[in-house]
Amino acid sequence: MARKKKRVELSSENIEFQLENIVYKVVRYYPDKMTLDLLKFDLDGTKQNVQHFPFAHLPREIKKTIKPN
């Protein structure tokens, strides 16, 4: 039976990126599902919500920072 990998907390690393005038901050990473939890902010800094985001859709610079393996 395969072991589930635990989630990785990334909130302390302050990883942020911007897509389509929305700023995202990485909160945690789930290696078994290859997804992330992101906090979504407007450009003026107001928090909108938490969003699940696939790892494959991240910008290349962010992927290098997280290193999924």
N, CA, C and O atoms as a Maestro MAE file, in Angstrom:
{
 s_m_m2io_version
 :::
 2.0.0
}

f_m_ct {
 s_m_title
 :::
 protein
 m_atom[276] {
  # First column is atom index #
  i_m_mmod_type
  r_m_x_coord
  r_m_y_coord
  r_m_z_coord
  i_m_residue_number
  s_m_chain_name
  s_m_pdb_residue_name
  s_m_pdb_atom_name
  i_m_atomic_number
  :::
  1 25 0.839 -1.173 0.000 1 A "MET " " N  " 7
  2 3 0.000 0.000 0.000 1 A "MET " " CA " 6
  3 2 0.884 1.237 0.000 1 A "MET " " C  " 6
  4 15 1.869 1.308 0.735 1 A "MET " " O  " 8
  5 25 0.534 2.187 -0.810 2 A "ALA " " N  " 7
  6 3 1.321 3.412 -0.931 2 A "ALA " " CA " 6
  7 2 1.029 4.342 0.245 2 A "ALA " " C  " 6
  8 15 -0.105 4.454 0.711 2 A "ALA " " O  " 8
  9 25 2.070 4.991 0.699 3 A "ARG " " N  " 7
  10 3 1.901 5.963 1.779 3 A "ARG " " CA " 6
  11 2 1.525 7.304 1.190 3 A "ARG " " C  " 6
  12 15 2.034 7.705 0.143 3 A "ARG " " O  " 8
  13 25 0.627 7.994 1.875 4 A "LYS " " N  " 7
  14 3 0.266 9.337 1.443 4 A "LYS " " CA " 6
  15 2 1.311 10.312 1.936 4 A "LYS " " C  " 6
  16 15 1.749 10.246 3.084 4 A "LYS " " O  " 8
  17 25 1.702 11.210 1.065 5 A "LYS " " N  " 7
  18 3 2.619 12.265 1.471 5 A "LYS " " CA " 6
  19 2 1.831 13.345 2.178 5 A "LYS " " C  " 6
  20 15 0.717 13.677 1.773 5 A "LYS " " O  " 8
  21 25 2.390 13.879 3.204 6 A "LYS " " N  " 7
  22 3 1.707 14.917 3.952 6 A "LYS " " CA " 6
  23 2 1.789 16.242 3.220 6 A "LYS " " C  " 6
  24 15 2.568 16.408 2.282 6 A "LYS " " O  " 8
  25 25 0.981 17.167 3.661 7 A "ARG " " N  " 7
  26 3 1.016 18.502 3.062 7 A "ARG " " CA " 6
  27 2 2.249 19.248 3.553 7 A "ARG " " C  " 6
  28 15 2.765 18.987 4.640 7 A "ARG " " O  " 8
  29 25 2.704 20.172 2.735 8 A "VAL " " N  " 7
  30 3 3.877 20.970 3.051 8 A "VAL " " CA " 6
  31 2 3.417 22.412 3.255 8 A "VAL " " C  " 6
  32 15 2.868 23.031 2.343 8 A "VAL " " O  " 8
  33 25 3.643 22.940 4.451 9 A "GLU " " N  " 7
  34 3 3.271 24.324 4.752 9 A "GLU " " CA " 6
  35 2 4.303 25.265 4.142 9 A "GLU " " C  " 6
  36 15 5.498 25.137 4.408 9 A "GLU " " O  " 8
  37 25 3.847 26.203 3.329 10 A "LEU " " N  " 7
  38 3 4.733 27.151 2.661 10 A "LEU " " CA " 6
  39 2 4.394 28.592 3.009 10 A "LEU " " C  " 6
  40 15 4.946 29.515 2.411 10 A "LEU " " O  " 8
  41 25 3.508 28.798 3.954 11 A "SER " " N  " 7
  42 3 3.081 30.160 4.290 11 A "SER " " CA " 6
  43 2 4.220 30.995 4.871 11 A "SER " " C  " 6
  44 15 4.235 32.214 4.703 11 A "SER " " O  " 8
  45 25 5.165 30.361 5.545 12 A "SER " " N  " 7
  46 3 6.278 31.111 6.145 12 A "SER " " CA " 6
  47 2 7.305 31.571 5.111 12 A "SER " " C  " 6
  48 15 8.121 32.444 5.406 12 A "SER " " O  " 8
  49 25 7.279 31.001 3.906 13 A "GLU " " N  " 7
  50 3 8.261 31.353 2.874 13 A "GLU " " CA " 6
  51 2 7.863 32.575 2.053 13 A "GLU " " C  " 6
  52 15 8.673 33.065 1.266 13 A "GLU " " O  " 8
  53 25 6.664 33.073 2.210 14 A "ASN " " N  " 7
  54 3 6.173 34.275 1.513 14 A "ASN " " CA " 6
  55 2 6.368 34.196 -0.003 14 A "ASN " " C  " 6
  56 15 6.945 35.099 -0.608 14 A "ASN " " O  " 8
  57 25 5.891 33.129 -0.602 15 A "ILE " " N  " 7
  58 3 5.967 32.951 -2.053 15 A "ILE " " CA " 6
  59 2 4.733 33.599 -2.666 15 A "ILE " " C  " 6
  60 15 3.607 33.185 -2.390 15 A "ILE " " O  " 8
  61 25 4.945 34.610 -3.493 16 A "GLU " " N  " 7
  62 3 3.847 35.326 -4.140 16 A "GLU " " CA " 6
  63 2 4.103 35.451 -5.632 16 A "GLU " " C  " 6
  64 15 5.248 35.515 -6.081 16 A "GLU " " O  " 8
  65 25 3.012 35.483 -6.393 17 A "PHE " " N  " 7
  66 3 3.109 35.730 -7.828 17 A "PHE " " CA " 6
  67 2 1.824 36.399 -8.291 17 A "PHE " " C  " 6
  68 15 0.821 36.412 -7.578 17 A "PHE " " O  " 8
  69 25 1.872 36.954 -9.496 18 A "GLN " " N  " 7
  70 3 0.743 37.712 -10.030 18 A "GLN " " CA " 6
  71 2 0.326 37.136 -11.376 18 A "GLN " " C  " 6
  72 15 1.159 36.912 -12.253 18 A "GLN " " O  " 8
  73 25 -0.966 36.902 -11.527 19 A "LEU " " N  " 7
  74 3 -1.553 36.460 -12.792 19 A "LEU " " CA " 6
  75 2 -2.822 37.267 -13.035 19 A "LEU " " C  " 6
  76 15 -3.693 37.321 -12.167 19 A "LEU " " O  " 8
  77 25 -2.938 37.890 -14.195 20 A "GLU " " N  " 7
  78 3 -4.141 38.622 -14.606 20 A "GLU " " CA " 6
  79 2 -4.630 39.608 -13.537 20 A "GLU " " C  " 6
  80 15 -5.800 39.574 -13.155 20 A "GLU " " O  " 8
  81 25 -3.757 40.468 -13.062 21 A "ASN " " N  " 7
  82 3 -4.077 41.520 -12.087 21 A "ASN " " CA " 6
  83 2 -4.587 40.980 -10.750 21 A "ASN " " C  " 6
  84 15 -5.297 41.683 -10.031 21 A "ASN " " O  " 8
  85 25 -4.236 39.754 -10.415 22 A "ILE " " N  " 7
  86 3 -4.573 39.164 -9.122 22 A "ILE " " CA " 6
  87 2 -3.284 38.629 -8.520 22 A "ILE " " C  " 6
  88 15 -2.508 37.951 -9.194 22 A "ILE " " O  " 8
  89 25 -3.061 38.936 -7.244 23 A "VAL " " N  " 7
  90 3 -1.869 38.483 -6.538 23 A "VAL " " CA " 6
  91 2 -2.226 37.226 -5.754 23 A "VAL " " C  " 6
  92 15 -3.232 37.193 -5.046 23 A "VAL " " O  " 8
  93 25 -1.389 36.183 -5.883 24 A "TYR " " N  " 7
  94 3 -1.593 34.926 -5.181 24 A "TYR " " CA " 6
  95 2 -0.445 34.710 -4.203 24 A "TYR " " C  " 6
  96 15 0.709 34.998 -4.521 24 A "TYR " " O  " 8
  97 25 -0.760 34.204 -3.016 25 A "LYS " " N  " 7
  98 3 0.248 33.847 -2.029 25 A "LYS " " CA " 6
  99 2 0.095 32.365 -1.737 25 A "LYS " " C  " 6
  100 15 -1.002 31.901 -1.425 25 A "LYS " " O  " 8
  101 25 1.199 31.615 -1.837 26 A "VAL " " N  " 7
  102 3 1.173 30.172 -1.632 26 A "VAL " " CA " 6
  103 2 1.082 29.875 -0.136 26 A "VAL " " C  " 6
  104 15 1.868 30.394 0.657 26 A "VAL " " O  " 8
  105 25 0.116 29.037 0.241 27 A "VAL " " N  " 7
  106 3 -0.078 28.678 1.645 27 A "VAL " " CA " 6
  107 2 0.443 27.275 1.926 27 A "VAL " " C  " 6
  108 15 1.270 27.088 2.818 27 A "VAL " " O  " 8
  109 25 -0.038 26.284 1.166 28 A "ARG " " N  " 7
  110 3 0.419 24.909 1.374 28 A "ARG " " CA " 6
  111 2 0.417 24.143 0.059 28 A "ARG " " C  " 6
  112 15 -0.245 24.522 -0.907 28 A "ARG " " O  " 8
  113 25 1.182 23.051 0.054 29 A "TYR " " N  " 7
  114 3 1.359 22.225 -1.138 29 A "TYR " " CA " 6
  115 2 1.017 20.785 -0.784 29 A "TYR " " C  " 6
  116 15 1.465 20.273 0.242 29 A "TYR " " O  " 8
  117 25 0.226 20.129 -1.628 30 A "TYR " " N  " 7
  118 3 -0.157 18.731 -1.445 30 A "TYR " " CA " 6
  119 2 0.564 17.885 -2.495 30 A "TYR " " C  " 6
  120 15 0.133 17.845 -3.647 30 A "TYR " " O  " 8
  121 25 1.654 17.207 -2.120 31 A "PRO " " N  " 7
  122 3 2.432 16.445 -3.113 31 A "PRO " " CA " 6
  123 2 1.683 15.268 -3.729 31 A "PRO " " C  " 6
  124 15 1.924 14.931 -4.888 31 A "PRO " " O  " 8
  125 25 0.776 14.633 -2.978 32 A "ASP " " N  " 7
  126 3 0.075 13.478 -3.523 32 A "ASP " " CA " 6
  127 2 -0.919 13.864 -4.613 32 A "ASP " " C  " 6
  128 15 -1.167 13.075 -5.526 32 A "ASP " " O  " 8
  129 25 -1.492 15.064 -4.534 33 A "LYS " " N  " 7
  130 3 -2.434 15.540 -5.543 33 A "LYS " " CA " 6
  131 2 -1.810 16.520 -6.527 33 A "LYS " " C  " 6
  132 15 -2.416 16.851 -7.546 33 A "LYS " " O  " 8
  133 25 -0.589 16.990 -6.224 34 A "MET " " N  " 7
  134 3 0.104 17.997 -7.025 34 A "MET " " CA " 6
  135 2 -0.743 19.268 -7.154 34 A "MET " " C  " 6
  136 15 -0.888 19.821 -8.244 34 A "MET " " O  " 8
  137 25 -1.302 19.722 -6.023 35 A "THR " " N  " 7
  138 3 -2.080 20.954 -5.983 35 A "THR " " CA " 6
  139 2 -1.570 21.848 -4.869 35 A "THR " " C  " 6
  140 15 -0.813 21.418 -3.999 35 A "THR " " O  " 8
  141 25 -2.003 23.108 -4.914 36 A "LEU " " N  " 7
  142 3 -1.619 24.097 -3.910 36 A "LEU " " CA " 6
  143 2 -2.863 24.788 -3.382 36 A "LEU " " C  " 6
  144 15 -3.878 24.874 -4.072 36 A "LEU " " O  " 8
  145 25 -2.775 25.278 -2.154 37 A "ASP " " N  " 7
  146 3 -3.761 26.203 -1.627 37 A "ASP " " CA " 6
  147 2 -3.155 27.589 -1.725 37 A "ASP " " C  " 6
  148 15 -2.037 27.819 -1.264 37 A "ASP " " O  " 8
  149 25 -3.886 28.504 -2.322 38 A "LEU " " N  " 7
  150 3 -3.412 29.865 -2.528 38 A "LEU " " CA " 6
  151 2 -4.384 30.855 -1.911 38 A "LEU " " C  " 6
  152 15 -5.598 30.660 -1.962 38 A "LEU " " O  " 8
  153 25 -3.842 31.923 -1.323 39 A "LEU " " N  " 7
  154 3 -4.662 33.053 -0.917 39 A "LEU " " CA " 6
  155 2 -4.731 34.005 -2.095 39 A "LEU " " C  " 6
  156 15 -3.707 34.320 -2.701 39 A "LEU " " O  " 8
  157 25 -5.904 34.455 -2.418 40 A "LYS " " N  " 7
  158 3 -6.129 35.305 -3.581 40 A "LYS " " CA " 6
  159 2 -6.377 36.735 -3.100 40 A "LYS " " C  " 6
  160 15 -7.235 36.966 -2.248 40 A "LYS " " O  " 8
  161 25 -5.618 37.699 -3.652 41 A "PHE " " N  " 7
  162 3 -5.731 39.107 -3.283 41 A "PHE " " CA " 6
  163 2 -5.953 39.960 -4.528 41 A "PHE " " C  " 6
  164 15 -5.464 39.634 -5.610 41 A "PHE " " O  " 8
  165 25 -6.696 41.057 -4.366 42 A "ASP " " N  " 7
  166 3 -6.775 42.064 -5.418 42 A "ASP " " CA " 6
  167 2 -5.488 42.874 -5.420 42 A "ASP " " C  " 6
  168 15 -4.673 42.745 -4.507 42 A "ASP " " O  " 8
  169 25 -5.300 43.707 -6.437 43 A "LEU " " N  " 7
  170 3 -4.102 44.549 -6.482 43 A "LEU " " CA " 6
  171 2 -4.075 45.581 -5.357 43 A "LEU " " C  " 6
  172 15 -3.001 46.025 -4.953 43 A "LEU " " O  " 8
  173 25 -5.246 45.966 -4.847 44 A "ASP " " N  " 7
  174 3 -5.262 46.928 -3.742 44 A "ASP " " CA " 6
  175 2 -5.027 46.268 -2.393 44 A "ASP " " C  " 6
  176 15 -4.967 46.961 -1.377 44 A "ASP " " O  " 8
  177 25 -4.890 44.941 -2.357 45 A "GLY " " N  " 7
  178 3 -4.536 44.237 -1.131 45 A "GLY " " CA " 6
  179 2 -5.686 43.611 -0.377 45 A "GLY " " C  " 6
  180 15 -5.472 43.050 0.698 45 A "GLY " " O  " 8
  181 25 -6.906 43.685 -0.903 46 A "THR " " N  " 7
  182 3 -8.026 43.075 -0.206 46 A "THR " " CA " 6
  183 2 -8.071 41.580 -0.494 46 A "THR " " C  " 6
  184 15 -7.977 41.148 -1.643 46 A "THR " " O  " 8
  185 25 -8.216 40.803 0.568 47 A "LYS " " N  " 7
  186 3 -8.232 39.345 0.462 47 A "LYS " " CA " 6
  187 2 -9.571 38.893 -0.090 47 A "LYS " " C  " 6
  188 15 -10.625 39.343 0.362 47 A "LYS " " O  " 8
  189 25 -9.524 37.993 -1.081 48 A "GLN " " N  " 7
  190 3 -10.767 37.488 -1.655 48 A "GLN " " CA " 6
  191 2 -11.129 36.125 -1.070 48 A "GLN " " C  " 6
  192 15 -12.169 35.999 -0.423 48 A "GLN " " O  " 8
  193 25 -10.303 35.105 -1.279 49 A "ASN " " N  " 7
  194 3 -10.604 33.770 -0.773 49 A "ASN " " CA " 6
  195 2 -9.396 32.845 -0.920 49 A "ASN " " C  " 6
  196 15 -8.346 33.239 -1.427 49 A "ASN " " O  " 8
  197 25 -9.576 31.599 -0.460 50 A "VAL " " N  " 7
  198 3 -8.567 30.553 -0.643 50 A "VAL " " CA " 6
  199 2 -8.968 29.754 -1.866 50 A "VAL " " C  " 6
  200 15 -10.140 29.430 -2.052 50 A "VAL " " O  " 8
  201 25 -7.986 29.438 -2.700 51 A "GLN " " N  " 7
  202 3 -8.273 28.756 -3.958 51 A "GLN " " CA " 6
  203 2 -7.335 27.566 -4.107 51 A "GLN " " C  " 6
  204 15 -6.152 27.661 -3.781 51 A "GLN " " O  " 8
  205 25 -7.863 26.437 -4.602 52 A "HIS " " N  " 7
  206 3 -7.031 25.289 -4.963 52 A "HIS " " CA " 6
  207 2 -6.513 25.535 -6.370 52 A "HIS " " C  " 6
  208 15 -7.247 26.003 -7.241 52 A "HIS " " O  " 8
  209 25 -5.246 25.217 -6.585 53 A "PHE " " N  " 7
  210 3 -4.603 25.545 -7.855 53 A "PHE " " CA " 6
  211 2 -3.697 24.381 -8.248 53 A "PHE " " C  " 6
  212 15 -2.935 23.905 -7.408 53 A "PHE " " O  " 8
  213 25 -3.751 23.907 -9.489 54 A "PRO " " N  " 7
  214 3 -2.870 22.820 -9.908 54 A "PRO " " CA " 6
  215 2 -1.417 23.289 -10.047 54 A "PRO " " C  " 6
  216 15 -1.152 24.397 -10.511 54 A "PRO " " O  " 8
  217 25 -0.499 22.436 -9.642 55 A "PHE " " N  " 7
  218 3 0.921 22.765 -9.685 55 A "PHE " " CA " 6
  219 2 1.378 23.052 -11.111 55 A "PHE " " C  " 6
  220 15 2.229 23.916 -11.321 55 A "PHE " " O  " 8
  221 25 0.835 22.353 -12.080 56 A "ALA " " N  " 7
  222 3 1.255 22.497 -13.470 56 A "ALA " " CA " 6
  223 2 0.957 23.877 -14.045 56 A "ALA " " C  " 6
  224 15 1.577 24.269 -15.033 56 A "ALA " " O  " 8
  225 25 0.037 24.615 -13.462 57 A "HIS " " N  " 7
  226 3 -0.344 25.919 -13.997 57 A "HIS " " CA " 6
  227 2 0.425 27.071 -13.355 57 A "HIS " " C  " 6
  228 15 0.157 28.234 -13.658 57 A "HIS " " O  " 8
  229 25 1.363 26.771 -12.486 58 A "LEU " " N  " 7
  230 3 2.174 27.818 -11.854 58 A "LEU " " CA " 6
  231 2 3.205 28.375 -12.825 58 A "LEU " " C  " 6
  232 15 3.607 27.687 -13.763 58 A "LEU " " O  " 8
  233 25 3.637 29.617 -12.609 59 A "PRO " " N  " 7
  234 3 4.763 30.150 -13.390 59 A "PRO " " CA " 6
  235 2 6.041 29.346 -13.093 59 A "PRO " " C  " 6
  236 15 6.204 28.798 -12.003 59 A "PRO " " O  " 8
  237 25 6.917 29.290 -14.061 60 A "ARG " " N  " 7
  238 3 8.131 28.482 -13.952 60 A "ARG " " CA " 6
  239 2 9.002 28.870 -12.756 60 A "ARG " " C  " 6
  240 15 9.588 27.994 -12.121 60 A "ARG " " O  " 8
  241 25 9.098 30.152 -12.438 61 A "GLU " " N  " 7
  242 3 9.938 30.602 -11.323 61 A "GLU " " CA " 6
  243 2 9.407 30.059 -9.991 61 A "GLU " " C  " 6
  244 15 10.190 29.712 -9.107 61 A "GLU " " O  " 8
  245 25 8.109 29.987 -9.850 62 A "ILE " " N  " 7
  246 3 7.497 29.486 -8.620 62 A "ILE " " CA " 6
  247 2 7.700 27.981 -8.505 62 A "ILE " " C  " 6
  248 15 7.937 27.465 -7.413 62 A "ILE " " O  " 8
  249 25 7.607 27.280 -9.624 63 A "LYS " " N  " 7
  250 3 7.831 25.818 -9.614 63 A "LYS " " CA " 6
  251 2 9.241 25.494 -9.146 63 A "LYS " " C  " 6
  252 15 9.444 24.535 -8.401 63 A "LYS " " O  " 8
  253 25 10.212 26.283 -9.575 64 A "LYS " " N  " 7
  254 3 11.597 26.050 -9.163 64 A "LYS " " CA " 6
  255 2 11.770 26.289 -7.672 64 A "LYS " " C  " 6
  256 15 12.582 25.621 -7.032 64 A "LYS " " O  " 8
  257 25 11.017 27.236 -7.104 65 A "THR " " N  " 7
  258 3 11.107 27.541 -5.680 65 A "THR " " CA " 6
  259 2 10.523 26.420 -4.839 65 A "THR " " C  " 6
  260 15 11.086 26.071 -3.801 65 A "THR " " O  " 8
  261 25 9.410 25.852 -5.265 66 A "ILE " " N  " 7
  262 3 8.717 24.821 -4.473 66 A "ILE " " CA " 6
  263 2 9.390 23.479 -4.597 66 A "ILE " " C  " 6
  264 15 9.490 22.774 -3.593 66 A "ILE " " O  " 8
  265 25 9.861 23.076 -5.762 67 A "LYS " " N  " 7
  266 3 10.532 21.804 -6.012 67 A "LYS " " CA " 6
  267 2 9.705 20.616 -5.507 67 A "LYS " " C  " 6
  268 15 9.875 20.199 -4.361 67 A "LYS " " O  " 8
  269 25 8.833 20.078 -6.321 68 A "PRO " " N  " 7
  270 3 7.895 19.034 -5.862 68 A "PRO " " CA " 6
  271 2 8.521 17.700 -5.474 68 A "PRO " " C  " 6
  272 15 7.891 16.937 -4.743 68 A "PRO " " O  " 8
  273 25 9.701 17.392 -5.918 69 A "ASN " " N  " 7
  274 3 10.284 16.072 -5.607 69 A "ASN " " CA " 6
  275 2 10.962 16.080 -4.310 69 A "ASN " " C  " 6
  276 15 11.507 15.058 -3.892 69 A "ASN " " O  " 8
  :::
 }
 m_bond[275] {
  # First column is bond index #
  i_m_from
  i_m_to
  i_m_order
  :::
  1 1 2 1
  2 2 3 1
  3 3 4 2
  4 3 5 1
  5 5 6 1
  6 6 7 1
  7 7 8 2
  8 7 9 1
  9 9 10 1
  10 10 11 1
  11 11 12 2
  12 11 13 1
  13 13 14 1
  14 14 15 1
  15 15 16 2
  16 15 17 1
  17 17 18 1
  18 18 19 1
  19 19 20 2
  20 19 21 1
  21 21 22 1
  22 22 23 1
  23 23 24 2
  24 23 25 1
  25 25 26 1
  26 26 27 1
  27 27 28 2
  28 27 29 1
  29 29 30 1
  30 30 31 1
  31 31 32 2
  32 31 33 1
  33 33 34 1
  34 34 35 1
  35 35 36 2
  36 35 37 1
  37 37 38 1
  38 38 39 1
  39 39 40 2
  40 39 41 1
  41 41 42 1
  42 42 43 1
  43 43 44 2
  44 43 45 1
  45 45 46 1
  46 46 47 1
  47 47 48 2
  48 47 49 1
  49 49 50 1
  50 50 51 1
  51 51 52 2
  52 51 53 1
  53 53 54 1
  54 54 55 1
  55 55 56 2
  56 55 57 1
  57 57 58 1
  58 58 59 1
  59 59 60 2
  60 59 61 1
  61 61 62 1
  62 62 63 1
  63 63 64 2
  64 63 65 1
  65 65 66 1
  66 66 67 1
  67 67 68 2
  68 67 69 1
  69 69 70 1
  70 70 71 1
  71 71 72 2
  72 71 73 1
  73 73 74 1
  74 74 75 1
  75 75 76 2
  76 75 77 1
  77 77 78 1
  78 78 79 1
  79 79 80 2
  80 79 81 1
  81 81 82 1
  82 82 83 1
  83 83 84 2
  84 83 85 1
  85 85 86 1
  86 86 87 1
  87 87 88 2
  88 87 89 1
  89 89 90 1
  90 90 91 1
  91 91 92 2
  92 91 93 1
  93 93 94 1
  94 94 95 1
  95 95 96 2
  96 95 97 1
  97 97 98 1
  98 98 99 1
  99 99 100 2
  100 99 101 1
  101 101 102 1
  102 102 103 1
  103 103 104 2
  104 103 105 1
  105 105 106 1
  106 106 107 1
  107 107 108 2
  108 107 109 1
  109 109 110 1
  110 110 111 1
  111 111 112 2
  112 111 113 1
  113 113 114 1
  114 114 115 1
  115 115 116 2
  116 115 117 1
  117 117 118 1
  118 118 119 1
  119 119 120 2
  120 119 121 1
  121 121 122 1
  122 122 123 1
  123 123 124 2
  124 123 125 1
  125 125 126 1
  126 126 127 1
  127 127 128 2
  128 127 129 1
  129 129 130 1
  130 130 131 1
  131 131 132 2
  132 131 133 1
  133 133 134 1
  134 134 135 1
  135 135 136 2
  136 135 137 1
  137 137 138 1
  138 138 139 1
  139 139 140 2
  140 139 141 1
  141 141 142 1
  142 142 143 1
  143 143 144 2
  144 143 145 1
  145 145 146 1
  146 146 147 1
  147 147 148 2
  148 147 149 1
  149 149 150 1
  150 150 151 1
  151 151 152 2
  152 151 153 1
  153 153 154 1
  154 154 155 1
  155 155 156 2
  156 155 157 1
  157 157 158 1
  158 158 159 1
  159 159 160 2
  160 159 161 1
  161 161 162 1
  162 162 163 1
  163 163 164 2
  164 163 165 1
  165 165 166 1
  166 166 167 1
  167 167 168 2
  168 167 169 1
  169 169 170 1
  170 170 171 1
  171 171 172 2
  172 171 173 1
  173 173 174 1
  174 174 175 1
  175 175 176 2
  176 175 177 1
  177 177 178 1
  178 178 179 1
  179 179 180 2
  180 179 181 1
  181 181 182 1
  182 182 183 1
  183 183 184 2
  184 183 185 1
  185 185 186 1
  186 186 187 1
  187 187 188 2
  188 187 189 1
  189 189 190 1
  190 190 191 1
  191 191 192 2
  192 191 193 1
  193 193 194 1
  194 194 195 1
  195 195 196 2
  196 195 197 1
  197 197 198 1
  198 198 199 1
  199 199 200 2
  200 199 201 1
  201 201 202 1
  202 202 203 1
  203 203 204 2
  204 203 205 1
  205 205 206 1
  206 206 207 1
  207 207 208 2
  208 207 209 1
  209 209 210 1
  210 210 211 1
  211 211 212 2
  212 211 213 1
  213 213 214 1
  214 214 215 1
  215 215 216 2
  216 215 217 1
  217 217 218 1
  218 218 219 1
  219 219 220 2
  220 219 221 1
  221 221 222 1
  222 222 223 1
  223 223 224 2
  224 223 225 1
  225 225 226 1
  226 226 227 1
  227 227 228 2
  228 227 229 1
  229 229 230 1
  230 230 231 1
  231 231 232 2
  232 231 233 1
  233 233 234 1
  234 234 235 1
  235 235 236 2
  236 235 237 1
  237 237 238 1
  238 238 239 1
  239 239 240 2
  240 239 241 1
  241 241 242 1
  242 242 243 1
  243 243 244 2
  244 243 245 1
  245 245 246 1
  246 246 247 1
  247 247 248 2
  248 247 249 1
  249 249 250 1
  250 250 251 1
  251 251 252 2
  252 251 253 1
  253 253 254 1
  254 254 255 1
  255 255 256 2
  256 255 257 1
  257 257 258 1
  258 258 259 1
  259 259 260 2
  260 259 261 1
  261 261 262 1
  262 262 263 1
  263 263 264 2
  264 263 265 1
  265 265 266 1
  266 266 267 1
  267 267 268 2
  268 267 269 1
  269 269 270 1
  270 270 271 1
  271 271 272 2
  272 271 273 1
  273 273 274 1
  274 274 275 1
  275 275 276 2
  :::
 }
}
